[in-house]
Amino acid sequence: MTAAEISRIAGVTRATVSNWRRRHDDFPAPSGGTDSSPLYDLEEVRAWLASRGQHTAATPSAELRTTLRLRERAGAGASDLLLMVLAAARRPADDLTGLHALPDADLVKRANDASAEVADVVPDTEPVRFTAADTTVLRALLLCVRDEGAQTALGVLAERELEDSAASGAYRTPAPLADLLARLIPGSPLRVLDPACGSGTLLSAAAARGARELYAQDSLPVQARRSAVGLTLTAEEGTDVTVRTGDSLRADAFPDLTVDAVLSNPPYGDRDWGHDELAYDPRWAYGFPPRAESELAWVQHALAHLEPGGHAVLLLPPATASRPSGRRVRSELIRTGALRAVAALPPGAAIPLHIGLQVWVLQRPEPDRPAHQSVLFVDTAGESTAPARGGSRAGAAVDWARVSEQIASAWTAYAGDPDGFEPQAGVARAVSVVNLLGEVVDVTPARQVRGSQADIAPQDLAREAVAAREGLASAVRTVGELASTGMWRAAGTSARVWRTATVSDLARGGALKVLRAAPGSAPGSSRTTAAEAKGVDTGAAGGSGERPPALTGSDIARGTGPTGRAPEAQAQGAHGAKGERGVQAERVPEIAVGDVLVRNLVGGTGPVARVAGEAEAGVLLGTGVHLFRPDPARLDPWFLLGFLSAEANLAGASTGSSTLHLSPGRLRVPLLPLAEQRRYGEAFRHVEALREQARRIGDLADETTRRVSGGLTGGQLVPEPTEA
């Protein structure tokens, strides 16, 4: 392991590790590497740290990452451990603790036996034979499954293999988006297929809505294996899971299968999809897809696997709706009634973040029923609440509650009565087939929804513009009042200096508790893996199903209510320098009034922290958030928020380069009397109110200018006459 890895597991800085190497003669000697980049034996380092009372500060998932990196340097991959994750997940926590404590020889035998019992679940897997060299990684995996859940362990195992696979076009599907796509399938389909399954996120969302036969295929073996394990772990008892490896277009593993529904986020922009060898394939019932139209090949592949009347929902790039080369296929999809709806998502909803992807809803025509005579278009592309940045997480800039409700409610109303669908001004509109089958055949939602102003009454738009303007004026007045009220003054000729204590010390003394949700099992995870940063679908197959909403780090950054889902993992205490585990009894902590919530990814834009009020009381703690629960007799929550979220404090307690991960136990808080804390708390409360109103002004200004400009250019509004 490297010096950087030593600093992570010990919970110290790189400089501290360098000091240990210089000052302590008994510090382990390098076991490899070079003079400038030495490598150390993990067990020797751990023994040395233990001899000094310096126990690990790394989470179980971080420990697993470290042991996997060392294992890979020895030439062994991680795929053989997938079976062990499934075997471990089927055992209670006490059994995993017992396995962890076994001697090496016994652990190896038990691991081989347990993996053999579940070998039939994972496709294309060679028989597993662990050896004594694998005991370190096996123990790390057992602890990760026990403390953070099997889905987190699956994500860690898949990271390196996904990075090495150079998986072009394999994009992460955020869990809220997977839920939305599953909601768009009418009724309760029992048999569902995903021909480009990734980690199984979409099928998991379908299973949460009642699907009991899940079929999946992926060209990446690591994704197929991970999907098989993940779906087996999360699907209800009695659900049949069938996963195959291979390219669905070139080597369809289910050639004779027809299902009730297809859900898929297929690869985009693939010019090598099999155009030449598949020229006479019977799947092209709506026209042979041009070489540049791989997405239309996936559309027809999905339709070919549906029962008559069955539905498919696909996530596609916006160019699919308008490229001239795909005009003939689009025309046939519309003419036959196969294309039912197209909905535009905001930029940042899923990778690639810089474009607004589209959701296509399709239905296989029924022979004895007339073709549908209209197509629904929904445009939510303006619903992003923050600019999408290349380094941000997929879905972090989207108000999922609003976007999902707009799309799902419009589709439900339209599917129930296409002829009687009432247009929603600027959002949703049904367009007749006759009007779509022109020279261009462009099914871009913005073109169809915003291109027509006939649906918007001038009086309605005028009322909306006036309401937005009045809200903006009210917010400006509030900011002026807040800005004119001074709650601070100069400290004197020099800055004030005080004694501080770390959060770890305060927690040990009982002044506060620190909780967090286990990372990696729900949206807004507190760790963005390298694979996720590259756009690979690493979403947990657990989906969100019917689990209650949870407040995530993205919600704090956006200033919204809870939009995530509760992770299926136990809460854990935050680790201080000595790494106390502090595992709580409840599976997922509930937020209480007065809790201080700090998001783990401290970079980017938007607030870093908030104090929980009545609106958050009882909401579950989501991933990407550290919860600080102060003893009100010893710590004021607003005082705590102000100092915990200070830039210098966060910088000193974070690790990483481009993405900073917070180590909460290293944050520092001044030791002040409670009365003085409350004075600081009131000042911080005032600052936060000013920040919130300033943000609201920006949102209202955007809304006002959009409505007025649209009304002026659309003919609903006219300028006031000027005096002569």
N, C-alpha and C positions, 0 to 999 in steps of 0.2 A: 504494500500500500504506500501511497505517496504521503508527503508531509501535510498536504492539504486535506487528505482523508483522515489523518491522525487528528488534525484540528477539529474536523467535524464530529468525530466520534467522542472526542474529549470535551467538546463545547468551549474551545478556547480559540484564540487567534493564531494565524500562521507565525506571527512573531514569537508567541509563547512557545510554540514547538521548537523554533530555532534556538531560543534561550535554553530549553531543556537539553537540546543536543550539545550545546557548548558547555553548559554548567554541570551536567550530571554524567560522571564517567560510566555509570551503570545503564545509561540509556541504550536501548538495543542498537547494535551495529547494523548498517545497511546489509540487506540480503540480496540485493541486485540493483539494477539501474545504472546510473552514471554518477560521477562526482557532483555534477550540477543538478541532477534529478535522481536522487537515491530512492530506492524502494525498501520497505521494511516488512518484516514478517508480522502478520496481523496478531497471531497468538502471543508473540513475544511482546508486542506493544501493549496488548491488553493486560498481560501479566505485570508489566512494569507500571502501568497506570493503576492497577489494583493494589500493588505494593505501596503506592503513595496515597491510597484512598481516593483516587481520581477515577470514579466509575464512568461508564459510557454515558454521554448526553445525547446520543443519536436515537432517533425513533427506530422501532423495529424495521420499518421499510427502508430507512437509510442504512441500517446494518445489513439488510439483505442486498441492497445495491452494492455495498462495499465488498461483501463476500463474493458476489457474482463477478465483479470486475477481476478479483484475484483468481477466481476459478477460470474465467475466460482466458486469462494470461497463460494458464496451464494447458489451454487447448480444448476445454470442455465448454459447451454451450449451456443454454438454460432450458431448452425445450423438454428435456427429460424430466424436469421438475414440475411440469404442468400436471402430470398425473398425481404427483405428491400433494399438490395444492388441493385437488379434488378429494383425495383420500383424507387429508388432514381436516378439510372442512366438514367432513361427515362425522368427526369425533368431537366430543365435548372438550371444553377448555382444560379440565383436569387431566384428561388423557394426553393432550398435547404437552402439558407440563411434565407428565411422567415420561413421555417419549424423549423430551429434551434432556432429561436427566440420565438416560440410559448410557451405559458404556458404549464406546464406539462400535464394537462388533455387534452388540445387540441392536443398536440403532440402525445400522446398515441392514441387518436381516429384516427387521420390522418394516423398514422403508421399502425394501424390495418386495416383500409380501403384500404390503398395502397398495403399492403401485400396480402390481399384477392383478389385484382384485378389480380395478377400474380401467384396465387397459383397453377394453372394448369401446370406451367412450370417445377417445381421441383418435381421429383419422390419421393414417399413414405414420404411425409411431412405432419405432423399433422397440423390442423388449428392453425394459429398463434394468440396468445392473449397477447399482451404487456400490462404491468401494469406500475404504477407510479415508481416502482423500476427500470424500464428499461430506464428511460429518459436520464440518464447520458451516457449510451452506445449508445443510439439512436443518441444523439447529436454528439458524437465522430464519429460515422459511417457516418453521413451526411457530416461532415467536411472532412472526409477522401475521400469520393466519390467526393465531390466538388473540393478539392484541389489536390488530387493525383490520382484520377481515380478509376473506379469500380473494375478493375482487381487487383489493390493494396489492396483494401478492401477485395476482395475475398480471396487473399492470406493470409491476417492476420486472417480472420475468420477460415480458414482451418488448421492453424498451430497446435493449441492445439489438435484438434480432430485427426489429423494425427499422432501426437506423441503418443496419448493414444491408437491408433488402433493397434500398433505393426505390421505395414504393411510389413511383410517380402516379398521381391521380388518386391515391388512397387518402381520403380526407376524414378528419374527425367529425362525427355527428354529435353535437351537444345534446345532452339528455332532454332539455325542454323541446328542442326541435324534433327529436325522436318521438316524444309524446304527442306533439302536434301531428306528425305524419300518421301515427297510428290512429288518432282521433278522426282523421278524415276518411277512414274506411267505414262505410255504413254498416250498421248491424253489428253482429258478433261473429266474425269469421273464425272458423275452427282450424283451417289449414292455411298456413301462411309461408311464403317463400321469400328469401332475400338472396338473389344470385350474386351479390357482391357484398358479403355480410360483414366484412371487417371484424370487429370484436363482438358482434351480435347485438349491438345497442338497439337497433330497430326491432329485431325479433323479440328482444326482451320486453320492449314497450308493447308489442302485440300480445305477448303472453300475459302481461299484466291486465290486458283487456279481454282475456278469455280464450285466446288461441291455444289449442292443445296439440297441434301437430306443427312442428317448426322444421322447416327445411332450409338449409344454408349451404352456400358454396363460396369459396374465395380462392383467388389465384395464388395468394401468399400462404404457404403452409403454416407459418406461425400464427396468422390470423385465424385460419380455419381451426387449428388446434385450440387456440385461446377461446374462440367462440364456442366450441363444443363444451369445454370445461365450464365457461361462464354461464351458458344457458342451462347446463345440467344443474349447476349450483342454484340458480335463481328460479327456474321454472317450477310450477307446482307439481306435486306428486301426481303421476299419471300422464304427464306431458311427454310426448315422443319428440326427441331431438335427433335430427339426422343432418350431419355436416359432412361435406365432401370438399376435397382440394382440387383445384383446377380452374381454368379459364372458362367461364360459363358460356361465352359466345363461341369459342372454338371447340370446347370439349364439355358440352352440357352434361352434367352428372345426373340430371333428372329429365331425360328427353321425353318421356311419356307422362310426366306428372302434370296434372292440372289442379289448381288450388283455388280457394275462395278469395285470396288477396295476395298481392305482391307489394312488398315495401323495399325500397332500395335507394342507396346513395352511391350510384355507380361512378367509376372513374371518368374524368372529363378529358377532352382534347386528345384522345388516343388515336393517332392515325394508323397505328399498327394493330387494329382490332380484328383483322381477318377479312378485310374487304375482298381480296382476290379469291381466296379459297372458299368463301361463303356466298359466292354470287348467286347460286341457285338454291339457297336454303329456303325451306318452306315457311320459315318464320316471317319472311318479308311480305306479309299479306297486304301491307299498305304502301309498298314500293321499296325498291332496293336502296338502302342508305348509301349516300355518297361516301367517299373515303374520309372526308373531313367531318362526317356526321356520325361519329360513334355513339353519341347520345341517343340518336333516333334508332340505332340498332338495339340499344338497351330497352328503349320504349317498346319496340316490337317483340323483343324477347320476353318482356314482362307480359304483354298481351297474349302471347302464344301459350303461356303457362296458366292462364285464367280459365275457370269455368265460364260459360256464357252468363253474362250479367255480373261477373266478378269484377272487383276494382283493383287498380294498381295506383300507388302513390310514389312518385320518384322525385328526388331532389336533383335539379339540373341547372347548368349555367345559363345566363340570360341569352347568350348568342343562339341557343337552340331555338328560341322563339322567332328569330328574325333572319338568320343566315339565308341568302338566296339559294344556296345549294340544297337546302332542306325543304324548299317550298312545296314540291310535289308530295312528299311524304306528309307534311303538315296538312295539305289540302285534303288528302285522303282520310287522315285521322279525323278531321272536322266533318267531312262529308258523310262519313259512316256513323258519326256520333260517338266515336271512341274517345275523343278528347272532351272531357266534361268541364274542367276548370284549370285555370293557371293563376297562381298567387305569387306575387313578388315579395321577397323578404328584404329587410333592411341590410345594407352592407354591414359586415361583421357578424352576421348570424351564424355563419360557418365558414371554414377555410375553403377557398381563398377569401380573406377578410375584406379585400378592397372592392369587391363587387357584390351586388345584391343577387343572390341565387333565387331560383324560382321553384315552386312546388307544382308539379303537374299531376292532376287527378285524371285517371283514365278508366274506362269501363269496356270490357269486351262486349261487343254488340250481341244481342239475342236474336236468333234467326226469325222468330215470329213477331218481333216488335218493331215498330217504325223507328227510324234513326232520330236521335235527339236533334232539336232544331235551334239550339242556342248553346253558347259556352259562357261560363261564369268567369269573370276576371276580378281579382282582388289585388289592390295595390297598397302594401304597407311599407314601401321602400323609404318613406319619410319618417318611420317610427323609431329610428336610432336615437338614443339619448346621449350618446357620446361618440366622438369620431373614432372610427376603427383604425387602429395602429397595427403595423406589422408585427409588433412584439406582444400585442394583447391577446388574451385568451378568446377563442371562438365563443360567441354568444355573450361576452361580457358587456357589450355596448347596446344590448337590445332589451327593450321592455317586453319580455316574453309574455307576461300576463295579457298585455294589451294586444300584441301581435297575434297571439294564439286565439284570443277571443274574437278578434275581427275576422280572421280567416275561417275558423271553425263555425262561427255563428252564420256567416254569409253562406258557407257551403251547405250547412244543415238546412237553412231556409230555402236555398235554391234547389237542393236535391229533393226536398219535400214538395215543391210546387214551382217548377221552372218557369211556367207561363205567368205565374202571379208574383214573381220575385220583384220586390220593391228596391230600386237602386239606392245605394248609400252614397251620397254626394262625395266625390273625391276618393272613395274607398272601394266600392264594389259595384259592378254593373254586369248584366247579362246581355250579350251581343248575339244577334241572330246569325245563323250559319250563312245566310245570303250576304250579309254585310262583311263577313270575314273572308269569303272565297273570292278575293280580288286578285289583282296582279301581284301583290306583295305577299299576302297571307302572313301578316305579322301578328303574332299572338302575344306581344309584349303587353303586360297589364297596364303600364303607364300610358301607352298609346291608346288603349281602349277605354280606360277609366277617366284619365285626365284630358284626353283628347276631345271629349264631348262635354260641353257646358250646359246642355239642355236639361240635365237632371237637377241643376241647382237653381232654386228660385232666388231672384235678386233680393227680396226682403229677408229671406233666411240668411243669405251670406252677409248682408249688411248687419243683421243682428249679431252674428257670430264675430264679425270684425269689431263691432262696437264693444262687445263683451271682452274680447281679447285686449283691446286698447285700454278699457277701464281697469282691467286686472293689472296691466303693465303700469298704469299711472299709480295705482294703489301700492304696488310693490316698490316703485321708485320713492313714493312718500315714506314708506316704512324704512327703507334703507337710509334716507335722509335723516330720519329721527334717530335711528340706531347710530349712525355715524356722528351725529352731533352730541351724543351722550358720551362723555369721557369717563371711563372706569379705571384709568391708569395714569400714572405720572412717573417722572424720572426717579430712579432709585437713588440718585445722588451723583457724586463725581465718578464713581466706579460701580461696575456691575455687582450685584449681590452674590455672595458665595454661601452655600449651605452644605451641610452633611447630607449624603444620600445613602440609600440602601437599594440593593437589587430586588427585583420582583421575587426571585428565588428566596432571598432572606425574609422578605415580608410574608411570603406564603408559608415558610417554615415556622414563622412566629405567629401565624394565625390571623394576620391583619387582612389577608385576602386569599381567595381561592382562584386558581387559574384552570380553566377547562378548554378543551378543544375537541372537535369532532375528528375522527380518524380520516386521514386524507385519502383521496383517490377513488372514493366510491360514490360520489354524487357530483352534480354540477358545481362549479366554483371550487374545485379541489384546491387545497393549499399548496400543492406542488405541481408545477408545470414541468412535465418530463421533457427530455430532449426529443423524444419521438413526437410528442404533441406539438412542440415548437416547429417541427418539420411538416406538420399537417397530417400526420398519420392518425387513423381512427384508433384511438386508445381509450375510447369511452368505456366505462364499466358496463358490463352486460347486465348489471342489475337493473338498469332503467330506474324509473321512479314510481311507476304503477300508481297505487292508491296511497302511497306514503304521504304524510302531511307535509305542508310547506315548511321550509327552513330558511333562515337568514344566512346568506352567503357573503363572502368577501366582495363579490361583484355588486351585491345590493348596497353595501356600505359605500362603495366607490361611486355608484350612481345616485345614492340618496333615496332609494326606493324601499318599499316594503319587501317581505320575503318572496322570492321567486324560485328558490331552489327546492330540493326535496331532501328529506331527512336521510342521511346515510345509514346503511345497515351495518353499523359498527359501534362498538362501545366508545364512550367518551374516555378521554385520557387527560391526566393532569399534565400541565406544562412542565418541561424539564428544566431544571436549573443546572448549575455547573456540575453537580454530582448526579444529575439524571434521575431524580426520584420519579418512579412511574406514576404513583398517585391515581391509579385507575379507579373511576367512580363506579358506584353500584348501578346507576341507571344506564340504559343502552345509549340514549342520546340526551344531552342536557337540555332543559327548558330554560329560556331566557327569563329573567326576572327584572322588575323595575329597579333601576339603579346599577345594573350591570354595565360595565364598560366593554365595548366590543371593538376589537382592533383587527383589521384584515392582515393576513399573513404576507401577501405580496404588496410591499410598501411602495413600489415605484408607480409610475403612470400618473394619471390625472384623477381628480375627485377626492372626496374625504377619505381619510385613513381610519377614522374611528368615530364612534357615536356612543352616547349614553342611552341605554334602553329606557323607553317610557312606557306608558300604558299600551300603546299600539303594538309594542314588541312583547309584552308580557305573555308568557305561555307559548310563544313561538319556539320551535326547536332550533338548536344551534346547527347551522350548516357547515360545510367544509370551507376552508380558507379564512376562518375566523378564530381568533383567540378571545376567550371570554374571561374578564377579570371581575370577580365578585368581591367588592370590598366589605369589610366589617364597618357598618355605618357609624359605630362608636369610635372608630379609629381613623377612617379614611373617607374623605368627601369624594363622590364619584366624578364630579366635574373637575375638581382639582386633579384627580387621577387621570382623566381624559387629556387634560391640557399637557401634562408632562409626559405621559406615555406616547402621545402623538407628535411630540416635538421632533423636528427634523434631525437635530443632532443626536437625540436619544435613539431614534429609529436607526440612524446610520451606524451607530456604535453597536447595536444589537442585531444587525443583519449580516447575512452571509450571501455570497454570490457576486456576480459581476453585472451582466445585463439584466438579470432578474434577481431581486433581493428577497430573500426569505427571512422572516423575522424569527429570532430566538427569544421568546418572551421572557425567559428567566433572567436574561442579561439586561433588560431595561432597568433604568434607575429612577427612583422617586425621592424628592427631598423629604427630609424628616422635619415636619413642621407641626405645631399644635393644631388641633382640629379647628379652632376659631379662625386661625390664619389661613388654613386650607380653604375654609368656606369663602373667605374674601377672594382668594385666587379663583375658586370655583365659579363665583358669580361673574368675574371678569371673563373667564373662559366661556361661560354660557353665553355672554353677550357677544363674544367674537364668533361663536358658532352660529348664532342667530343672524349676524351680519353676513356671514358666508352663505348661509342658506338663502337669504333674501336676494343676494347678488346672483346666485345661480338661477333663482326663479325669474329674475329680470331677464336674464339671457334667454331662457326658454320662452317667456311671454313675448319678448321682442321678436324672436324667430316666428312664433305663431302669428303675431299681428301682421308682420310684413308679408308672410306667405299668403294670408287670407286677403289682404288688401291688394297685393300685386296680382294674385290670381283673379280677383273680382274685376280689377281694372282691365286686364288683358282679355278676360272672358266675356266682358260686356255686361256683367251684373252690377258693377259699380261704375259711376261716372264722377269726374272731378267736380267739386263745388264751383259754381260760376264765379269768376273774378269780378270785382267791382270795376266799372268803367272809369 
